[in-house]
Amino acid sequence: MPQRLLRVLLLVLFVVTFQGCSSTEDDGDDLETVGANPVAKSSSAGGSSADNGPASAKQTRAGVAPAESDTLMLAYSNDPDTLNLVTANDNVSTSFQRWVYEPLADQKFENPDELEPALAESWEFDKESLEYTIHLRQGVKWHPMELPDGTPLPEAEFTAKDVKFTFDCILNPNIEAAALRSYYEDPDAKDQGERYKIKVSVVDDYTVKVKWTKPYFMSNEFTLVIPMMPLHVYSVDERGEPISFDYSSKEFADGFNNHWANTKMCGTGPLAFDAWRRDERLELKRNPAYWGKPFYFSRVVFQAIPNPNTMLQMGLQNKLDWAPITEKDRFLQSQDHENVKAGKVRLESFFYPGYRYIGYNLRRPFLKDKKVRTALTHAVPVQTIIDEVFKGLAVPTAGPFLPGSSAYDSSIEPLAYDLDKAKALLDEAGWKDSDGDGIRDKQVEGERVKAQYSLTIFSDSPSFLTIAQIVKANCQKIGVNVEIEPAKWALMLQKLRKKDFDATMLGWGMEWKQDPFQLWHGSQADVPESSNAISYQNSEVDALINELRVTLDQEKQQELYHKIHRLIYEDQPYTFLFSEKQTAALNGRIQGLNFYKIRPGYDAREWYATEPRQ
């Protein structure tokens, strides 16, 4: 989902246009029709969610009857700071929201170039006017919701007003959704009235029009694959009174950013929110009124387990049904566990669409010069990290796009580990040890500045700490001091939003198709909440991104992607590290696991169990 391009995560960057998305198109006709008939007949693994007739509705996507009573036990490491669909930007909140909220259309897991109807039954796109006419599914109900005092909100049906409301929230400049909003911004706009290149209008309760003011190569994704927000919940305060009738106002944004429902969820999906107890668990329950194929499990419980070793042990002991294994040596060691040998637990590995990196705050005096950043990259032994820390379950990366995708230029080689070259580059940049303390320094704007930086890392990841220690030791060899600064996940997110860091080690989860504007366009460098947390600016990159966004020809898109890749590689705003394999322990009772090219790499709506959890 596009808003998850920022959630690592992801980021969300997650490269192919949707020009063939189950459409019927006559030669010479500017009207492209996508809808229930052509799409629903293309069955996904276990059946399309649009296939919701009386017989099929009784079966899950795996083609089995839903369990009468069975709990799927999952885990997460740290609580997000909000569950608000628009303002949340981390992988944990995404995992909570995935089966609660729904978009107008879904990407097919087995073929991400195709869309299948979800909350929209069908839609048409007029290529001349750049306007979508979207026909909504009727009779879809929002999950029940209560005000903070326990008063139930009236039952509400999903309508065109909710679609309009969702886009109004995204486009409100005072709502904390800068990264998502960036996809709708026109960098060439002459005034505020032209700031956004999308106009949304309600035709009737079940019809909405979305018009783009200029061509956009990802208009399908950012029109149809945006999860919908409930107007009747997020437009009112804790007493049920309207926050403001002007959804573009600062008054409304203040109420929305700090909304009483930010610790809950209210969607239309197969699962509904039940409870969230911070540092303990989040619980979902099956939605009995769901319009589509039901979820197999009657409940899903996410248990808070910050310690990865504890999470692994609970997975190996069948206390969890799916337990990510972050430490690769533990994954390999687990092959000898008695439950693995007995088939009670299966160990799984798959490439997750994303990459790890060290990002540098380019506003820091020491990190402004690309020669310095290139030197820092030369001081990181990436292959050694892959071999020793990740046990070979990763591949080096050299740029900002998904390895293996058409956007990624495979001719670009990662910078080699070379301490001598690193030292030479620092010398060229004027950073020398003038006082003999082993740390280089330089006169910058009349002040003596040390060659040092703080590296902020996720405190609950042993592998991140190991990598940071390797980076620190090697930087010391070239006269650069690195201070390791571990932080909890919520604090890391705050630091990124406020650009309050020197350098950070993180990862971007990436979508099937990638718009580099969110991360790399200079217009986002000064936006506090943007995903361009490092404040990267390059006018040549900006021009290429602007051209890419209005280019519909795929060959030309690839050419532009590769040029952008090359320029960012030359600037080294990130030390690009690697793309890793995700590893996990799966309870032997779980069936229907298939791996896909889009996040999270599998579709739990296809899962079922050979026996219920005891």
N, C-alpha and C positions, 0 to 999 in steps of 0.2 A: 504494500500500500504506500502511496507516495509520501504520506506524512512520515513514514518510517524511514525515509531516505536518510534522516538525521540520526537514527537510533543505531547505536553501535552494537558495532553494533548492529543503528542504523539506521551508520549511515550507510542513510540512507542514503547508495548510489546505484547505487544499486542501480543487447543494444541492437535493437532491431525494431523497426516501426510496426505499428499494429495495422498496416495497410491490408493485411490479409486476414483480419480478425473475424472469420465466419461471416463474411458479408455477401450480399447479392448485389452485383453492380453491372449495369448495362453499359456497353461502350458508348461514349459520348454523353452519358448522363451524369450530371454533377451531384445527384442525390445518392448517397450511400446508405443502405438500409441494413441495420443489424438488429436482430430481434429473436424472439422466442423460437420461431420455426427453424431458421437455419442454424442457430446456436445450440438449442436444446437437443437437437438430433445428434450432435457431436458429443458422444458420451465421454465423460472423464472416467478415471479409474474409480470403479464403484458407482458410476452414474452421475449425470449432471445434477447440480443443485436445482436447476430450473425444472427438472422432471419431477413434479410434485403432485401427480395424480393420486387418486385414492389408494391404489395398490402400492405404488412405489413409495408413498409417504410413510408407509409402515416399515420400510427398510432403510438402513443407513447407507452411506456411500459405498460400503463394502458389500452391500447386497444381503445383509443379515438383519434379523430383528433386533431392535435395541434391547439392552439388558434391563430387566425389571428393576434390579438394584445392584449397582456396581460402581465403585469409586476408582477413578484414575488418579494415582498419587504421583505428583510432580514436585519439583523443587525450584527454588530461586535463591540467589545469594544475598541480595540486599534490597530493601524496600525502595521504590521510586518515591520522588517527592510529591507526585500528583498522579491521578488516574484520568485527568482531563484529556480527552481524545485529541484535542487541538493543540494543547500546550505541552503535553508529555513528549519527551524526545529520547527515550532510552529503551533498550531491548526488553527489560523486565516488564515495564508497563505494556509494551507491545504484546508480549506473551500472555498477559492477563486479558487484553482487549480482543485478541484475535478471533475468538468464537462468540464474543458478546456483540460487537458492532459489525455492521455490514456496509459495503459500498453499493453503488448502483449496478456495477458489474464486477465480476471477479476474473482475474487471470487464471487460466487453467494451469494447474501444476504441471501436467504432462506436456503442455505446449503453451508456454507463456506468451507466444505471439497471438493467441486467440483469447477473446473475452467471452464469458458466458453470463447470461442475465442473472442478477441477484435482486436487488430492490427495484430495478427497472426491468420491465418485461420486454421492452424493445426500445430502439432509438433510431433516429435518422440523422445523418450529417450532410448538410448542404455545403459542398466544397467551395462554391462561389461566395456565399455569405459567411462561411465559417461558423455556421450555427447548428447546434445540436437541438433536436426536438426529442425529449425523453418522456416515455410513457411508463408510469410507475405501476408497480404491482399493487392491486387493491386488496384491502382487508388485512394488511400487515399491522400488527399491534406492537407498540413499544412495551418493553417489560414493565411490570408494576413498579412504582416508585413511591417512597414516602418522604415527606419533609422531615427536618431534624427532630421535630416534636412528635413524630410518629403518625402524623396525619397523612393518609394516602392521597396522592395526586389522582385526579380523575383519569380513567382509562383513556388512552390516546391512540389514534391510528396514525401510521406514517403517511404523510402527504407531501405535496410539492412545497408547502410552507417550511417543512423541515429541511428540504434541499436548499432552499433560498437562505434559511437561517444558518446552515452549516457554512456556506460560502461567505455570508456576511461576517461571521465570526473570524474566519481565516483572513479576510481582507481588512478587518479593523486594525489600523496601524498601532493601536495601543494594547492589543491582545498579544500575549507572550508567545507568538508563533511566527517569529521572523523568518526562520529557516523554511518552513512550509510556504509562507506568504511569498517568499522570493520567487517561486516558480510562476507566479501570476504577475509579477512586476515587469514593467516595460522600462528598461534602462534608458530608452530614448525619449521618454515622456517629457513634454514641454511644461506641463503644469500638473497639479494634483488631480484634476479631473481625468487625466489620461494615465494616471499612475499604474492602474491595473488593466491588463489586456483581456479581461473577461467581464461579461455582463450577464447576470442571472435574472430571469423573470418568471413569475408564476402565471401559467395560462389558466389552469383550473386545478382542482384538488389533486389530480393524477397526471398532470402534464406540466412540464417545466421546459423552458428554453434557456440554453447556455450559448452565448455568442462570444467568439474570440475576435478581438479587434485586429489581430494580425496572425498569420500562420504560425503554428507552434508544433514542433516535431513530436511533442509528447502530450498533445491536447487530449487524446483518448484517456491517458492515465490520469490526468489532472482534471478531467471532467467526470469520468465514469468510475474511477477506482479510488475515489475518496470516501472513506467511511462517513456515515451520516450521524448527525447530532440531533437529540430530541429538543425541539423548540419548547415544549411545555415544561421541561425540567430546567434548562439552562437560561431561560429568559426570566425566571422568577427568583426572588430572594428566599431566605430561610422561612419567611412567613407566607410564601406563596404569592407575594405581590410582585408586579413587574419591576425589574431592575431599571429599565429605561425602554421606551418605545423606539428609540433610535439605536439600532444595533451597531452603528458606526461611531457612536460617541465614546468619549473617554469614560463617562459615567458607567456606561454598560460594560466597557472593557475592565474597569476596576472590579466590578461585581463578578464578572466572568472569570478573571484570573484567580480570584480568591473565593470561588463559588463553594457553597456548602456541599455540593455533589461531587467535588473533586476527590473525595475518598470513597466514592461509589461508582457504579457504572449502570447505565440504562441504555440498552440497545435493542435490536430486533433479532439477534442471532440465535443459534441453536442452544446456547447456554446463557443463563442469566446470573447476574451478581447476587451473592448471598451474604457474604461477610468478609471483612478484612480486619485482621488484628495485626498491627505493625509488629515486625520482628517475630511473628509467630506463623501466620498462615493467611492465605486468601482462598475463599471457597466460591465455586460456581455450581449451579444446579441446572439440570436439563429444563429447557423451555417447553412446556407441554403444548403451547399454542403456536409453535414454530411452523412457518408456512412451507418449509422445505423438508429435506431429508433429516431425520432426527440424529442427534449425537448418540453414539452407542452407549456411552457411560452416563449413568443417572447423575453423578456428581464428579467434579474435578476439584482436587485439593492441591494447592501450591503450598508447600511447606518451606518456611524460611530456614535455610541452612547455610550460614556464611562460610563455614569451614569446608573446603572442597574435599578433604579427607573424610569428614563425617558424611558428606553427600555420597561419596563413593562407597563407603561401607554400608550405608543404608540401601544403596542400589544393589550391591552384591548380596545383601541379606533379604532381598525382595520386599523391603519396606517402602521402596519407591518403584514405580513402573518404568520410569525413564530418568536416569541419573547421568548428567553430563560429567565427563572426566576431564578436567582441565589439565592435569599433570600427565604428560605422555608416558613417563616412566611408570606411574601407577597403572596406567592402562595396560601396558605390556606385562607388568607383574600380575595383574588380575587374571591373566589367562590361566594361571595355576590355581585359582580359587576353586574350592570344591563345588560350589554352585554353578560355576561356569563349566567345569568338566562334566557335571551331571545334567547340563542343559536347562537348569532352572533359571539361568541368567545368560543372555547373549551379549557379547561385546560387539559394538558397531562402530564403524568409522566412515566418514564421508567428507568430501570437500565442501566447506561452507562458503557461500559467495561473499567474500570480503577480504580485507587485508589488515595487517598490523603496521603501525608506524610510530615514529617519534616526531611530534609536531613542534615547531619553534615559534615563539611569539616574536614576530618580526618588528615589534615596537621596542624591544629590548636592545640597548646599544650594542651589546656584544653579538647579537644574533641578526643584525640588520644586513650584514655583508654576506652575499651568496658564497664568497670564497670561504668564509668561516663555516657556513653550513655544509658546504661540500667537504671541508676538512673533517667536520664532525662525523659525516657519513663514512668517510674513509676510515675512521677510527672504530667503526662498529663491525665486528667479525660475524656477519649475518649467517654464513654457512656453518660456522662453529656453533652458533646459537641453535640453528636448526638441528644439527647433529647431536649436540649434547643436551640441550634443554627440551627440544621437541622430538627427539629420537627419530629424526628423518621424516616425521609426519607433517612436513611443510615444504613449500617451494619459495625461493626468493622472488620478490617483486621489484619493479623498477619505476612504477608510476601510479597515477591516481585512478586508473580504471580496472575493471574486473579482469584478472588474468584469464586468458583464453577467449575473451570476448572480442568482437571485431573492433571495439573502441581501443583496446590495448595494443600498443605497438610492440610486438614481440622481437623486433630487431634491436630494441634498446636494451643493453645489458646493464644489470645492476652495478653500481660503483664498487670497485674491488676494495677489500680490506688492505690498506696500505698506509702504515703510520708515517713513513718517510714522506709520502706525498701530502699527507695531512699536515705535517710540520712545515713543509715548503709553502703550502697555501696560507697557513697562518702567518708565516714570515712575510709573504707577499702582501698580506692584508695589513701589515704593520703591527701585529701582535707579538711582542717579544718580552722576555723576562728581564725587566730593567733593574729589579732589586734582588735578584738571586734567590727568591723564595720558592722557585719551582713552578710558579703560576705566571703565565704571560699577562701582559697588561698593555694599555695603550691610552694616549691622551685623546679624549673624545669631548669636544666642545668645552675645552678648558678644564676637564676633570679627568683624573687618572682612573680608568675603569679596568677591573680585573677580568680576565678571561674565565668566567665561571657562570654557571646557571644552575637553577634548581630543576630537578626532573620529577614531576608529579606523577605518581603511579597509583593504581588501584591497590589498596592495602591488603585485600583479602586474596590476592593472587600470588602464590609462591613463585610461579614462573616469571611474572613481571618483575618481582624483586630480584630474581637471579639475573635476568637480562639487564636490569638497571645496574647491578653490581658489576657486570661485565663491561657495560658502557663506562661506568665511573673509573674502573681500573685502566681501561685503554685510553680514556681521555687524559688521565693523569700522566700517561707516558708522553703525551704531546703538549703538556703544559696547560691543560684545561682542568679546572676544578668543577666537579659535578656533585651537588648535594641532592641526595635522594629524599623525596618528600612523599611518603605514603599518605593516602587519603581514602576515606570511605566514599562509596559511589555517589551519594547525594552531594557531598562536598565537592567532588570532582566536577560534577555537572554545574554546580554554582560557579566554580572557578572558571570553567570554560565559558559560561554565559557572560561573565563579567570581564573576561580576558585577563583574569588575575592569576597569571602563571608565567613562568619562563619557558618551560618545555613540558610536554606531557606525552606519555606513552599510552596509546589507545588503539582501537581498531574501528574500521568502518564496515558495517554490514551493507551489502550492495544489492540493489534491485536489478532486475533483468535488463532494464534500459536505464541509461544514465544521463542526467543533465548536470553538467559541471558547474552551472551557475551558482547553485547553493553553496558550494564549497570554495570555488576558485574565482568568482567574479569580484573585481575590485570594489564594486558598489556595495558589497556586503561586509567590507573590511571594518567599517565604522559602526555597524549595527550591533548593539550589545548582545542580542540574543541569537545572532546568526551562527550558522555552522562554520563560517569563515573565522573561527576563533583566533587563528594565528595572524589575522589581518594581512593576508596575502594580496598584493596588488601588482598587476602587470598589464599595461594597456594593450599590448599585442594579444595576450591571452583573452582579455575582455572582448576585443574585436572578433576573435575567432569564435568565442562562445556565443556572441550575439548573432553571428552568421549561422552557426550550427543550429540555433534554436528555431530558425525560420527555413531551414533546409530540409526538404522532404525526400530528396534523392539519397538512397542508402550508400552508394559509392562515394558521393560527395561528403556525406556524414562521416564515413570512415576516414577520409582524407583529413577532414577538419579535426576529428578526434586525435589522430596521430600527431598533427601539428601541435595541438594543445598539450598532449602527452610529452612531446619533446621539450617544449618550452618550460613546463613545470619541472621536468627532470633536470634541466639545466639550472634552474633556480634553487632546487633542493630545499623548498620550504619545509618539507618532511624528509626525514630519513626513512625511506620505504624499506620495510623489513621483509615480511613474508606473508603468504597466504597459507593458512594451516588447515589440517584435517580436524574436524570435530570428532571427538570420541565420546562414547557413552555406554552405559550398561542398561540393557532392556530386559525387563521381567519376561521370563520364558512364556508366561501366559498370554502376552500381547502378540497379536497377529495383525497382518495388514500393513506392515511397515514398508514403504517404498521411498526411495530417495529421488529428489528433484533438483532442478537447477536454480530454483527460486527459494527465498527464505520462507521458513526456517530450514529448508532442505527436506522436509517431509510434511505430510498432511495428516494430522491426528484424527481428522474426521473419517479417515479410512480404517482407523484402528478398531479392533474388537478383541475380546478375550475368550480363551478356551474354558476358563472357569472364573467365577467372581472372586474378588478380593475378600479374604477372610478377615 
